[in-house]
Structure formats: C-alpha cells, structure tokens
Amino acid sequence: MKNSKFVIDRFAKLIEQGIVSSKDITSEILTILKSKRDEMVFKLKLTSKDEFEVLSKRVENLEKKIEKIKLKNNGKSKRAKKP
C-alpha cells in the first residue's frame, strides 16, 4: 500500500511539474509573439488604436469645416458686371 501511494505521489508531482512548465512555455511563446508584433508595428510605422481615433476625429472636423466654407461660397456667387 505504501509503495502504491509513493508511486501515485511521484506521478502527481510529475504531472504537476508538466502543467507548470507547459504554462511557462505558453507564456514565453506569447511574450515572444507580442514582441515580434511590436517590432513589425514599429517597422511599418503603424499607429495605435488611440492615435488612429484621434486622427480620424481631426479629419472629420476638417471635413466639416470644408463643407461649411463651400456652403458659404456657394451662397456668395459672384455676379458679372454689366458694361
């Protein structure tokens, strides 16, 4: 009975260590992939999501101002002077 308990304990420790090491390997792989992704983003000069949102809002505001200016200019069409 003692021998079987000893064997079962050893197997349990091996399985536990295997799970811990597989989690470590998984986290290490994820870390490597994230760093590679960050390198690619830096090389391609891509913007982050926050920067993109700020830039798109600025473009929207500029487009609205352009439309207002166009509407003002259409209402003030130039008339040709009669000679």
C-alpha positions as CSV (number, residue, x, y, z in Angstrom):
1,M,0.0,0.0,0.0
2,K,2.9,2.4,0.9
3,N,4.6,1.6,-2.4
4,S,1.5,2.4,-4.5
5,K,1.0,5.7,-2.6
6,F,4.6,6.6,-3.2
7,V,4.2,5.8,-7.0
8,I,1.0,7.8,-7.2
9,D,2.6,10.8,-5.4
10,R,5.5,10.7,-7.8
11,F,3.2,10.6,-10.8
12,A,1.2,13.5,-9.4
13,K,4.3,15.6,-8.9
14,L,5.5,14.8,-12.5
15,I,2.1,15.8,-13.9
16,E,2.0,19.0,-11.8
17,Q,5.5,20.0,-12.9
18,G,4.5,19.3,-16.5
19,I,1.5,21.6,-16.2
20,V,3.6,24.3,-14.7
21,S,6.3,24.0,-17.3
22,S,3.7,24.0,-20.2
23,K,2.2,27.2,-18.7
24,D,5.6,28.7,-18.6
25,I,6.3,27.7,-22.2
26,T,2.9,29.1,-23.3
27,S,3.5,32.4,-21.6
28,E,7.1,32.6,-23.1
29,I,5.7,31.9,-26.6
30,L,3.1,34.6,-26.1
31,T,5.7,37.1,-24.9
32,I,7.9,36.3,-28.0
33,L,5.0,36.8,-30.4
34,K,4.0,40.1,-28.8
35,S,7.5,41.4,-29.1
36,K,7.7,40.4,-32.7
37,R,4.3,42.1,-33.3
38,D,5.6,45.3,-31.7
39,E,8.7,45.2,-33.9
40,M,6.6,44.8,-37.0
41,V,4.3,47.7,-36.0
42,F,7.4,49.9,-35.3
43,K,9.0,49.0,-38.7
44,L,5.8,49.6,-40.6
45,K,5.2,52.9,-38.7
46,L,1.6,51.9,-37.8
47,T,-0.4,53.9,-35.4
48,S,-2.1,52.6,-32.2
49,K,-5.9,52.5,-32.0
50,D,-5.9,55.6,-29.8
51,E,-3.8,57.6,-32.2
52,F,-6.0,56.4,-35.1
53,E,-9.2,57.6,-33.3
54,V,-7.7,61.0,-32.6
55,L,-6.5,61.4,-36.2
56,S,-9.9,60.3,-37.6
57,K,-11.7,62.8,-35.4
58,R,-9.4,65.6,-36.6
59,V,-10.1,64.6,-40.2
60,E,-13.8,64.7,-39.5
61,N,-13.6,68.1,-38.1
62,L,-11.6,69.4,-41.0
63,E,-14.1,67.9,-43.5
64,K,-17.0,69.7,-41.7
65,K,-15.1,73.0,-41.8
66,I,-14.5,72.5,-45.6
67,E,-18.2,71.8,-46.1
68,K,-19.2,75.0,-44.2
69,I,-16.8,77.0,-46.3
70,K,-18.1,75.5,-49.5
71,L,-21.7,76.3,-48.5
72,K,-20.7,79.9,-47.7
73,N,-19.0,80.4,-51.0
74,N,-21.9,78.9,-53.0
75,G,-24.3,81.4,-51.4
76,K,-22.0,84.3,-52.3
77,S,-21.7,83.5,-56.0
78,K,-20.1,86.3,-58.0
79,R,-22.2,88.3,-60.4
80,A,-20.8,89.5,-63.6
81,K,-20.8,93.3,-64.0
82,K,-22.7,94.7,-66.9
83,P,-20.6,97.0,-69.1
